Amino acid sequence: MEQSHIIPLSLTLFLLTLLLAFFSLSETGILSVNRYRLKHLAKTSKSARRVQKLLDRPDRLLGVILLGNTFITITASSIATLIGVDLLGEKIGVIIADITITVILLIFAEVFPKTIAALYPEKAAMPTSFLLQIILNVLYPLVWLINAASNGLIKLCGLSLSRNQTQDFTVEELRTVVHETSSRIPSKHRKMLLSILDLENVAVDDIMVPRHDVVGLDLDNEWDAILGQLANTQHTFLPVYKQDLNNIIGIVHAKKVLHLMADVDFDEEKLRDILDDPFFIPHSTSLTNQLINLQRHKQRFAIVVDEYGEIMGIITLEDILEEIVGEFTTNISTAFMAIQLQEDGSFLVEGSTPIREFNRQSTWKLPTREAKTVNGLVIEQLQNIPEVGTCCLVGGNIPIEVVQVQDNRIKSIKIFPPLASKKSTEE
């Protein structure tokens, strides 16, 4: 070969290397771009719509890219061999040419552009998609033949050609996405989003007001006592019953009754006339279902019952919303009185405190498998009603001491910091 051919061959080899780098850049950039962000950008960006169109048919996209890669790689290797033979001879020239072109293509046409595209997929995908679409249109007949042969092999292997275009997130994947967007979503908003995702895992009896803590109107009481309770109540809704909460008659709304109390003729009959029918819900259903249920029936107050129809407690719409946005109807200073930090680092906790509430206020996580309150947790652990001063370990390493017991219920306990594990102690 004449020496004058080396320069044009070298220039051709350089252009082929650039073209192969282009295919590598476009392939990694387009396939790495965030599909959901792309869907958002497609509303205003023509380039994003073009990338989206290419991704709608990944077989065609990969067909044109791999067709280009294969043709360029073979051609570049042939040209490099010709240059090597011309410069170094047939024996050593072929070996040197193969090694040299492999290193050049690997670094400059594969690793380097693909790394850039993986780091900046949008910046790589948007501009390259324009030229790639043109190449696809020009080579479409050849691409179609290649795809037809490839799809035929797929069918012979017994595989389906249907494509899942939805690519839905699972709850856990969505939770991970929310966690990873900490730099773009404010902390409060992120907590709200995570709380919404957690509603499905929280049952009604996890957050309900238990029966023994329910404040209601017993119509068997003296009328003056009932009026005094209505005048001084801090609750918007009050269940009305006779003798026992299971004999519930209805629900009284504070706004409805306050203006009637000024009437001297206000009596039990008029009170009954303004009662709303009680709305019952099962205790084991998720908060997600009950939030929808309350919304559908336009209710803000519900009576929680077990499988036998026995009343277990009450729940309000505000209770569910507070699981999402945090406390907003309760004075924060009184809300935390049930959980008091002591000087020795322990917590003095009322027995009726929900375990979920304690876990939110501390970094120690009490188990929530069966029991819903700290009182139930200790009784579940000890399998009896403990005496004052009884101690036990919950969760394997959290010491608890019973401080006060009344009426077969634990009124208060002290929760101490978790014990160091044996492994960490040895270290």
ABEGO torsion letter per residue (X at the ends): XBAAAAAAAAAAAAAAAAAAAAAAAAAAAAAABBAAAAAAAAAABAAAAAAAAAAABAAAAAAAAAAAAAAAAAAAAAAAAAAAAAAAEAAAAAAAAAAAAAAAAAAAAAAAAAAAAAABAAAAAAAAAAAAAAAAAAAAAAAAAAAAAAAAAAAAAGBBABBBAAGBBBAAAAAAAAAAAAAABBAAAAAAAAAAAAAAABBAAAABBBAAABBBBBAABBAAAAAAAAAABABABBBBBBGBAABBAEBBBAAAAAAAAABAABBAAAAAAABBBBBBBBAABBAAAAAAAAAAAGBABBBBBBAAGBBAEBBBAAAAAAAAAEBAABBAAAAAAABBBBAAGBBBBBAABBAAAAAAABABBBBAAABABAAAAAAAAAGBBBBBGBBBBBGGABBBBBABBBGGBBABBBBBBBBBBAAAAAX
